[in-house]
Amino acid sequence: MARIVKIDPDKPQEETIEEAARIIKDGGLVALPTETVYGLGTNALNEEAIRKIFEIKGRPPSKPLSILIGRKEDLKQYVQEISETAQTLIEKFWPGPLTLIFKTSSLMPDTMKSENNSIGIRLPDCRIALEIVKASGVPLA
């Protein structure tokens, strides 16, 4: 059942963050803000949850979703390699509204990969999104 929860962007309530994280871990969907858009978020490692997003959005699987991570250090587990150029961009623009494209690691489910085995990844500069990602312990699709 859908419900709307108000949250203070400057001081997100811990209970609300934890509830959103629990929903995500359980394969549910949460609408959340980032610094650029409001989006639907779910566990990017859960194929069934990812399929729900595609279905709700009416998005073809040929248009893969990007993911949000909670820390720069999290990136290496989801990608095959981080080029020197990517590392420079990460240091300069993350957290922020820059999505970088990488070859995915085997950890990412096929539903999250493009035809050429790549994925867009971003470290958002939005306190609510970051806290939800960190509390859930998984990347968000």
Rosetta blueprint (number, residue, H / E / L):
1 M L
2 A L
3 R L
4 I L
5 V L
6 K L
7 I L
8 D L
9 P L
10 D L
11 K L
12 P L
13 Q L
14 E H
15 E H
16 T H
17 I H
18 E H
19 E H
20 A H
21 A H
22 R H
23 I H
24 I H
25 K H
26 D L
27 G L
28 G L
29 L L
30 V E
31 A E
32 L E
33 P E
34 T L
35 E L
36 T L
37 V L
38 Y E
39 G E
40 L E
41 G E
42 T L
43 N E
44 A L
45 L L
46 N L
47 E H
48 E H
49 A H
50 I H
51 R H
52 K H
53 I H
54 F H
55 E H
56 I H
57 K H
58 G L
59 R L
60 P L
61 P L
62 S L
63 K L
64 P L
65 L L
66 S L
67 I E
68 L E
69 I L
70 G L
71 R L
72 K H
73 E H
74 D H
75 L H
76 K H
77 Q H
78 Y L
79 V E
80 Q L
81 E L
82 I L
83 S L
84 E H
85 T H
86 A H
87 Q H
88 T H
89 L H
90 I H
91 E H
92 K H
93 F H
94 W L
95 P L
96 G L
97 P L
98 L L
99 T L
100 L E
101 I E
102 F E
103 K E
104 T E
105 S L
106 S L
107 L L
108 M L
109 P L
110 D H
111 T H
112 M H
113 K L
114 S L
115 E L
116 N L
117 N L
118 S E
119 I E
120 G E
121 I E
122 R E
123 L L
124 P L
125 D L
126 C L
127 R H
128 I H
129 A H
130 L H
131 E H
132 I H
133 V H
134 K H
135 A H
136 S H
137 G L
138 V L
139 P L
140 L E
141 A L
